[in-house]
Amino acid sequence: MAASGSCVLWSYCGHGWSRVMWCCRLPGFRSSWPGGPLGARHLSEEKRATETHFGFETVSEEEKGGKVYQVFESVAKKYDVMNDMMSLGIHRVWKDLLLGKMHPFPGTQLLDVAGGTGLAWVLGDAEELPFDDDKFDVYTIAFGIRNVTHIDRALQEAHRVLKPGGRFLCLEFSQVNNPLISRLYDLYSFQVIPVLGEVIAGDWKSYQYLVESIRQFPSQEEFKEMIEDAGFQKVTYESLTSGIVAIHSGFKL
């Protein structure tokens, strides 16, 4: 799980990453970067009344942002503990592998969307990022893109804010292809994870949403096609842990 629509701006200084700015999406609100010349895009006042999914539930697009926000408000205090418990700590390995694919160099500008923590707070939206075109060298998002209402718009925004030659990297739950492992994974997901959520975080419903949202997310190949449709080239993916998660990569060329 990752906070929906939030983003963290990092800069690589040669000695390691330093966090520069964090921004978090609150449904219905939008602000520009404070004190900066970034020329933020503003959210439209009008919302389409079409339907989308919230886990296995059908809701209006207007409702989904608020519902996702409530999920993360509810789980925030036990967020890290639950991630460790649910994945037996393996999520840290997955994230290390994502970082290893970046190959940063001094001066690299990284936008980490759905980061969840930070120093300075700004309202933002993954579907309408408050940044100028062609600004970042790398865009990353881990366990967050499945929570946005319009994945295609988030991908288009990722493409917009990246510099020519910039790289998109996404770590997200995906599709298990081995039938036996898939059955065991489903059993664990639906019978164990919500129980852990209730016992540790006092919240069954949020973790029921988690496992349902994973099942609603496109397969590795389908998501690859979506990334290509957003304008990215040389799109590839690597399945990890039998396809429980996958890292997708693409370039703005």
C-alpha positions, 0 to 999 in steps of 0.5 A: 500500500502507498499513499494515493497521489502523494509525491516526494521530490528527491535530488541526488547530490553525489553522496546520496539522495536528499529529500527536497519536497513532499506533496500529498493529494487530498481529494477535492483540493489543489495548490501550487508549489509554494514560493516556486515558479513551477506553473502548477496545473489546476484541477477542473471544477467539473468531475465526470460522473462515470463509475469506477472500482474501489476494490470490488465495489463499484463507485462513482469517480467522484467518490473514489478519491475520498474513499482511498484517502480514508483508507490511508488515514485509517492505516497510517499509524500502523502502516510500516508494521503492517507492510512488514507483517504482510510481506514478511519484510520482502517489500523492502527487498522489492524496493531495494531492487527498484532503487537499484534500477535507477543508476542515479548520477550527481544532479539527478532529479527524481520525482517519487509519487505516492511516497508517503513521508516527507519534510515540506507539505504541498497538495498535489495530484498524480493525475495533474502534477504541479510541475512544469514539463520536462523537469525530472530525470526519473519518476518512480511510484511504488504501490501507489498507481493502482489507487489513482482513479485514472491510471492513464492520466497518471501515466500521461502526467509522468511522461509530461514531467519527465525530461527527454531521455527520462525514465519511468519506474513503477513497482506494483502488485501484479499477476501470479502466473503459477496456478498453485502459487496463485491459489495459495496467494489468494488464500493468504490474501483474502483469509489472512491479510484482513485478519492481520489488519484487524488485529494489528491496525484495528481495520479489516475493511482497509486491508480487504480493499488492499487485496481487492485493489490488487486483483483489479489491477492490470496484468504485467502485459496489460500495464505494459501496453498502458505505459506505451499508450502514454508515450513511453518507449522501450517499455519492459517489466520484471516479475518478482516473487513469482509475479506477486509484484512487478517493476515496469520501466519505460523511457521518454524518448 
